[in-house]
Each structure stands twice: as structure tokens, then as C-alpha cells.
Amino acid sequence: MNKTTRPMNGTAQPIDADQSTVPAPVNTGRSTVNKRPSTAEDGGKKPSAAVRLVQLARERYQFVMSADGRPYAVAVDGPNVVLPFKGRAGLRQRLARLYAETYEGDVASQSALADAMTVLEGIAEDDDPVPVHLRVGQDDLGTIVVDLGTADGRAVTVSAGGWHIVDRSPILFRRSGAMAPMPAPALLGDGLSMLHSLFNMDESAFRQLVAWLIAAWIPNIPHPVITFKGEQGTGKSKTAQMVVNLVDPSPAAKRSAPRDLKAWSIQAFNSWALCLDNVSSIPSWLSDTLCKAVTGDGFVDRQLYSDDDVVVVSFRRVLSMTTIDAGAFAGDLAERLLMLELQMIDPSRRRSEEELDTAFETVRPAVLGSLFDLLATVLAVLPNVKLDSLPRMADFARVLAAVDQVMEWNTLDDYLAASATVAGDALEGDPFGSAVVALVEQCGTWTGTAAQLLEHVQPPGGIRPPTWPKDATRAGGKIRRLAPLLRTVGITVDDTQRSRDRHRHKLLILTRTDLPEQTASAPPTAPLWPDVPSIGQGHRVPEQG
């Protein structure tokens, strides 16, 4: 038989000469749903289980690759929610069930499923990566989209023109087992007053909390770690749980501190908002990790059963903590805190967990409606907000200024005053930082090398604590990390100069400056629990635009 060759997948293969002009059909069509293929009795060859699985999948799903290199499936006739290829309720599991239902009495083997997944992953890689969001995202026009987490895929869209509940999200979302559905927001009265009635905090603290909640739904900015501080019995844990469940409801809103970086990355990857409960001390690695999670963090690990492929986990998160001792935080983390003090609960006002849960669930739709109303108004004025000077959390400060403009509040000044207090507490909790402050207060200006500084400052009692720098290199690094906190107490750090001798040692110049006068936070002007009208009564927020 006369034969010639043609390339196939990079290798020349023999073919019949009389068939050389008839190319094999590739992806020319899709099989009909629930239609059995032809059998050997019909003269045709029965497709393999892997081929049929791919056909079933392509009829029902589109395939995308996320920006972090994960393949997902999106139902053609369903919510705009992606399905992972693996895991519980993932594409693999659904295809196995669909195959058994379509081909009655036939079950796809594990090898067939694996082959089909490999093909589908290749299809997902054909197009450019697309953004896949978790709970909160933003489209190309700047509209904020909040996933309600419901099975029908509804979402809330918020823009300068108002907010709306839509049946299908305009952007892709992913779900995780750490998420719970969010009730649909509703205009049912003054939701902010209803929310304040649940918390034992003064007016200044509550207004800062409201501004933080607004910022928590703006996805592309850093958010300070909201930290609830107070004595035992002030309701810190319950307050933090309710706050997180407003932003990103979860069956486990409160978490213990993670044991290592990988455990933390898994938690953070699966939740938009997290709360670390009852924090008494934070190891240095976790302090650095929390700082990076505020501004944006990434984690790279080797993919399972692979030598050269890696898995990338990247995230920016909304974080909350509860603590009794504010001095437990390192300086760089202290700069990224929004510290709110909770007041002691009067015994006559104390409520059981069940009562609080019932009250929270009752007012939550109204609270969400009022918060989304405020968010829409803030988005309208935010582009025109300009600050004379920008603090460390500059984007968050602009949101505070926008809230102040809309509500005629004073949250930005209160936040800056509270941040200075937190910085002072962090310095007091750092023995080396306290010793440096005492040295500069005594001499006004100190100049020398890091080694000389380490000789001049002495630990309390003459015993070096574990956090005390062990050598000149670590002392210089410690000063650089403390520099932002030192500025808050009127001490500037200059490490750009060199000694004039032949050694050209790097010098540290620590100078005491006069602090500008700061206005202290205003005392409470209203009771901790304001009188709240019943739902549907009293002040009604404006209708949606």
C-alpha cells in the first residue's frame, strides 16, 4: 500500500496516500447531551470515558485560568462563580456524578477523570488569565461588587450612583468552605444606630468602626488591622465576631493565631476578612506576615507531587484582632492598627450570647443597607478628597476624610490621635526602643555608630531581654524599624551620614524635635447604647439612586 507521512504532535506518522488530503476532524462540534455514542454494532467505535467526560464538561462549562495560575470552570447557565477542578464540590466530583447520570450503569474510572482534567486544564490555559475575586471585587468601571455567597449567585453592586442587588455578578467570584451566605441588604431604618446598640463603645470609637467597615469593601487599598482592646468582660470577642460577619460572614469568624506561615496562608487565601482572637503575644514572623497581609502578600510553595511546578497564594486581607495588652505589638504592626477601646458592660445591660446573636441577625439586613448607602456616597466624594499630609495608611485616611465630609464626623483626627497613642504604647513595650527614647531625651541629639549606640543604651536591670539586639548590625536594623514610631514621639532618625575618618562608618543621628500640638479625641457625647427605633420605624435612609 502506498503510504506517505505527515506530522502529528511533532512526529512524522505514516498515512494512506489516498487519505492524505482528508484531515482528521478536530473540535468540529459537540455531542448531544444524554445521547449515547454509536456502538461497534453500528460500525462505529465507542468513545472512551475520558472523551465523553470532556464532551460533557465543554457542553456545560467555560474554562478560565486565574491570575495566580489556577484553572477554574464556570457554568454556562449558572451564577458567575468559578468551580475549582479538585476538592469537595469541585469540577471533578461534579463530572463524575454527571457521567453516572448520563450513562446509566456506567461509572468513570479515576484514570479517565484524571485524563479529562488534564485536557480541560489545557483548554483553560488557551486564553489570558482573568481576575477571580473572593467576596469583594471591583470591575473595570470601578463598581464595587460584593458576593452575597448564596447558591443563586446574587451580588450587591455599589457605585457613586447607589447600590443594587443583581441576580448575576458582573465579575467572577470563587467560594471557599470558610464562607457563609450574607443576607440581602435592605432599607429598613437607621441601621447605624441599630448597630451601635449592639456595641459597648463610645461615639468616637463607633464612628471609626463605621468608617473601617466602609473601607473594608473597597478592595484595592490597604486596611488597618482593627483591634478591640479592653478588660475581660468587655465583649471583645463577640464584637469582633459580629464585625467580621458583617464584612465577610463565616462559620468560623474567630480564629486562633496560626502555628506557621503555611497555615496562615491557607486561612488567608480562603477568607476576605479574618479575626485573630485573644492575642497576647505575636512572634516576629507572624507580625511581619500580618503587616504584609495588610498591604498585599504572596506565598509560593512547591506543587504537590511535582518537582518544578509551584503554587502561588497571593492576597490582601481585612484583619481584626482582640487583645488586652496593646504593648504586645511590634512597631511596624502597631503602625497598621486601628485600636478601639471597649468599655465595661454594666451588669444591667449584659446580654446572653443567644440574645446578641438573635439581635444581630434581626438588624443585619438594615445595617448592611445603611452601610452600602454610606459606601455609595463615599465613592461619590472620594476622588476629590485631598489631604495636606498623608499618614502611613494614606488610602484609609482618605476614606476617613470622605466619611467625615459626608457624615460631618471627626474620624480622621480621632484615628491619628489614637495611632499616636498606639505608637507610644508600642515603644513602651519595647525595652530597646524605650532605652533609645530615654537617651535622646537626655542629650537632645545623639550621633554615633550602631555599635556605639548599643554600648550607650542599657537594658533595664542590666539583663538583656530576648528582643534586645545582639550586635551592631541588628541594632541598626532595629533603629530603622523603630524610626516611624520614634517620629510619633518627636525623635527623628537620620542614617544617611558617614564618619569622616578613613573607615567611613555609617552614622546614626537621633534628634529630638518639638511635636505639633494634637487635639485629643473628643469625650463621648452620647450614651454607649443609643435609643434605637424598631426596624422599619424612625429615620429612613435615602432611596437608592
N, C-alpha and C positions, 0 to 999 in steps of 0.2 A: 504494500500500500504506500502510495506516495505521501510523504509527510514533510512538513516544514516546521519551523519553530517560531514562537512569539514570546515576548517576555511576560511573566506572570509573577507579581510580587517580587520583582528583581531578578528572577531566574528564568532562563530560556526553557520552555516546555514544548515537546512535540505535539502537533495537532494535525488533523486530517487536512490535506490540501484543499479538498472540496468544501471545507467548512471555514477556511481561513478568512473569508470575507464576512462571516456572520459572528459578530462579537457576542459574548455571553451577556445576558441582561443583568444590570446592576442597579438595585434600588429603583426598579421601574414601577413599582406600585406596592400597595399594601393588601394583605389578605383581608377577607371579610370576617368580621367578628363572629365567633362561635361557628364558623364554617370549617368542617373537617377537611384536611388536605386529601388529595387523591391517594388511593392506596395502590399497592402493587397489582391488584386485580384490574384497576383502571389503566394499567400500563404506565403509571407514574411512580415516582419514588417518594416515599413518606419522608417529610422533613424531620430533622432531628428536633429533640425537645428544646435545645438551645436556640435554634432558628425560630421556633414557634414562640418562645419566650420573648425574643427580640421583637417579633412582629406584634405581639400583644402590647408590649411596652410602647412601641412607637405609635400605635393607634390611640393611645390614651394619654401620653405624656410628652412634654417637651423636655429637653435636657440642656442644662446650663452648667458652667463652671464658675464658682465664686472667685472673688479676688484673691482669696487665700488658698486657692488650688483644690477646693473640694467639689466633687461632682454632685449635682442635685437633679431631681426630677420635679416638674411642675405639671399638675393635672391640666389637661386642655380644657375640660369643662368642670372647673372647680375653683376654689379660692386661690389667690396668688400667694400660696405658701409652699415652700420647697420641701421635698422629701429627701432625706439622706439616702444613700444607696444601701447602707447597712444599718443595723441596730433595730431596736423594737419599733414596730410600725414604720419601718423603712421600706424602700422600694423592693428590696429583695424579698422580704416577707410578703408584701402585697402581691408581687408577681407569682410567688409560689401558690398562694391561695387562688388567684385569678386563673392560673393554669389548671388547677384541680377542678375549678368550677366550669371552665370552658371545655376541657377534655375529660368528661366524666369517667371516673375509674382510672385515670392516669395521673401520676404524681411525678413532678420534675425532680430529677436527681440533684444532689449537691453539685456535682461537676457541671451539669447543664446550667444550673443557676450561676455558677462561677463564670462559665464561658459567656453567658448572656451579659452579666455585669461588666465583664471586660469590654465587650463590644459597645455597650451603652456608654461606658466611660469614655471610650474613644469618640463617640458621637458628641458627647458633651464638650470635648476639647476642640471641636471643629471651629467654634466661634470664640470671640474675645470674652474674657471674664466679665462678669456682671456683679454689681453690688448686691449683697444679700444681708439684710438687716435683722437685728434681734430687738423686738418690742418697739423700738423707736427708730425712725429713719427720716430722710429728707429727700425729696425728688429734685429734679433739675431746676425747677422753678422756685425752689426754696420753701415749698409747702412741707410742713412737718406732718408726718404720718405716725400714728400710734396704733399698734396692733392690739385689738381687744382680746386676742387669744382664744376666740370662740371657734367652734367647729365650722361655722359657715364662712369664716374669713373676713368678717366685718372689721372696719378700722375707722379711726377718727382722723380727719384731715384738718389741720389748723393753719391758717394764713392770716395776713393782715386784714383780710375781709371777713373773718369769722371762722367758726368751726362747724363741721358737718360729720355725720355718721354716713359712711359709704358702704355699700354691700361688698365691694371688692377693692382691696388695697391697690393703689396705683404703683406700688413698688413691691419687690419681693421680700418676704419675711421668712425666717426659719423659726422653728419652735424647739423647745427642749423640755425634758421632764421636770425641770426646776420652775417652769412657768405655770401659772393658773389663769383662768379667764378673768377679764376685767369687766365689771358691769358697765352698761352703756351710760354715758353721762346724760344728765337731764337738767333742765332749768326748773328747779323746784324751790327756789327761795335763796336766802343768803347762805350759801354753802360755806363761806369762810368763817362766819360766826358759828355755824354748826360744828365745824372742825375745831375751832378754838375751845369750844365747850368740852372737848374730849381731853385736852392737854392742860397740865398744870404749869403753865409758863406765862410770864408777863407779856405785855403788849409788844415790847421791843423784840423779844425772842420770837414770839409768834410771827411777827411781820417778816423777820429774817427767814423763818422757816417757810413761809408762803413764797418768798422770792426764790429760795432754794428749790422748792417744788416746781416753780415755773422754769427755772434753768435746767432742771433735770430732764425736761422734754425737748431741750434744744441740743441735738446730738453732737454737733461738731465743735463744741467748746469744752475746756476742762471744767470740772465741777469740784468744788472743795468737799472734803470729807465732812459731812455733818456729824457732829459729835455731841451726844447728850451726856451732860455731866451733872452729877448730883449725889446726894447721900443715898444710902439704902432706903428703899421705901418711897422714892420719888417717881417711880413708874418709868424709869429709863427704857427698860427692855420693851415694855408694851408700847411706849411712844414710838420707838424705833421701828417696831414691827408694823404699826399702823402706817407710818410714813412710807416705808418700803412698799407696802401693799397698795398704796395709792399710786406710786410711780410704776411699779412692776410687780404685780401680785405673784406670790409664790407660796407653795405649801410649806416651804422652809425659808421664811424671810430672815430668820436669825440664824447665824452660823457661828461655830467656834472658830478660833484662829486656826488657819491651815498649818499642817505639820511641815510642809516643804513647798518649794516653788511649783512643782508639777501639780500637786493637789490644789494649790491656789489657782493655777492657770485653768484647770478643768472647771472649777467653780465659777471663775470669772467669765469663761467662754460661754457658759450656759445661762447667765443671768445678766440683765442690764443693770439692775440695782441689787446690792448686797449689803447685809449688816453683819458686822463682827460684834458679838455681844460680850459684855463683861470683860473688856480688855484691861488688864492690869499692867502688863509689860509687853513690849513688842521687840523681838530680836531685830538686829540691824538689817538682815536680809529682807524681812517682811516689811520693815519701814521703808526701805528703798523700793520694794515692789509696789507698795501702796502708792508711793509718790509717782511711780511710772504709770500705774493704772489710772491715776487722775489725768495725766497729760497724754497718755497713749502708750501701751506696752505691747511687746511681742515675745513669743516663746517658740523656739524651734527645737524639735525633737526628732529622732530617727523614727521613720515609719516602721510599724510592726512587721516582722518577717522580711525586712529589706535592709540591704547594706548601704545603699546610696540615696534612696528617697527619704525626704524629710516631711514632717508635718509642721505647718506654721499656725500658731494660735496668736492672733492679734486682737486687741480690744482697747477701748477706753470706757471706763465704767463710772457709775454713780454709786458712791460708797457712803455707808453710815457706820458709826461706832457708838458704843456706850461705855462709859468709864467712870470711876470715882476719882482717880488721881490723874490730873492733866499733865503733871510733870513726867509722866511715863513716856512722852513722845520725844523723838529726836527733833532737832531744829528744822531740817528740811521738810519733815512731815508736818510739824507744827505750823509752818507757813501755808500749808494747804488745808487747814482745818477751818470749819465754821463751828465754833464752840457755843452751845446753847445750854444755859443753866436751867435745870428744872427745880421747882420749889417743892417743899414738903407738902404732902397731901393732908389736909385736915381730916381727922377721923370721921367727921360727919359727912364728908364728900367722897370718902373712899368707896369704890365700887368693885364688884367681883369681876373676874375675867369674863364670865358669861355675859354679864350686863354690858361690859365695854364692847365685847365682840358684837352683841346684838345692836348696840347703839351705832357702832361704826358701820356695820352693814346697812343699817337703815339710812344713814345720811350720806353714804359714799357716792351714790349717783348725783346727788345735789352738790357735793363737794367737788366732784370731777367737773360738773357743768360750770361751776363758778371759776375753777382753776383754768379750764380751757378758754373761758371768756376772757380772763385776765391775760392768758398767754397770747391770744389773738391781738389784744390791744397793745401788749408789749412789743410784739413783732411789728406793729404798725409804726411805733415811735423809735424802735431800736436803731435803725440805720442812721438816724440824726443825732444820736446821743454821743456827745464828745466830753471827755474828762480832761481837766487841766493836767493831772498827773495820773499815771497808771500804776496801781499796786501790783503785787506778784500775780494774783489771779485776775488779770486785766479783763478778760472776756466776761467773767462772772460779775466783776464790778460794774461793767456797762449794763448788764441785765438788772442789777440792783438799782442803778440810776434810772433805768427805764421804768421799773416798778414804782420808784419814788415819784417820777413825773406823772404817772397815771393815777396813783392812789394818794398822792400828797403825803407820803410817808418819809421816813428818815433812815431807811435800812442801810444805805451805803456808809453813812457816818458811824452808825452803830456797829456795822461789820468791821470797819477799820479800827475802831476803838477796841473791840473785842479781840481782833487779831493782835494788836499790840500787847494786850494782857496775856494772851496765849504765848506770845514770844517771850515775855518776861518770865512766865511760869516755866517754859522750856529751858531757859537759861538757868533758872534756879535749880532745876532738876539735873543739870549737867555740871558736875564738880569742876571740870576744867574750864568751862565757859564762865562759871561764877568766879573762879580764881582770876581769869583774864580781866573780867569786869572790875574786880577789886584792884588789880594792878593799875589799870588805866585811870580809874577814879582817883587813885592816889597820886599819880605822876602827871596826869593830863595828856601827855603824849609819850609813847614808848616806841623806840626804834631799836631793832636788833634782828639777828637771825632766828630761825625757828629753834635752833639748839639753845641759843641764849634765852629765848622765851621759856623753854622747858626748864631751864635752870632757875629762872626768876620766880615762876609761879610754883606754889607748893600745894599739895593736896591737903584737905582738912585732916588734922590729926597726924599728918606725916605719913599716912598709909595710902598708897595709890589704889584707887578703885579699879575694877576691870575695864572701865571705859576710858581711863587715863591713857593718853598716847605714850607709847613705849620708846619712841625715838624721835629725832628731829623731823624726819620725813612725815611721820604720822601726825606730828604736832602741826606742821604746816598745812597738811590736808584738813586737819580738824578746824583750824582757824578759817580756812576757806569755806568750809561747810557752815561754820557759825557766823560768817560775815553778815548774812541777811538779818539774823536775829540780833546781832550786835548793833546794827544800824537802828533797829527799833528802840534801843535804849540809849542812842546817842553816841555810838562808837563806830568810827569808820575804819576800814581795813584797806591798806594800800600795799600790795605785794609786787609792784612793778619796778621798784628801785633795786640797784645793786650797790654793794660796797665799793669804795674807790681804791681799795688795795688790789694787788695783783691776783687775788683769789676770786674777786668778783662774786662774792656770796650774795644770794638773794636776801633782801631785807624785808622785814615786816614793819610797817608803820601803823601803829594803833593810836588814833586820835579821838579825844573826847570832844563832842560838839554839843551845842545847845539844841535841845529838842524843841520843835514848834509846839505851841500850846494846842492841846487837843480838847475838844469838847467831850465830856464824859457822856455815856449813854443816859438818856432821859429816864427818870424813875417811872415805874408803872403809873399809868394814868387811868387804868380801868381794872376792874376785878379780874382775877385769874380766869374765872369761868363766867363769861358774859351771859346775860339773859338771851336766850335763843327762841325765836318763834318756831312753832311747829312747822313741819315740812309743808310747803305749798302756801304758807301764810307769810305776812310781813313783806320786807323789801324783796323785790323781784329784779334780777339782773336783766340787762337789756336783751332784747331778742337778737338772734343770730342775724348777721348781715348776709 
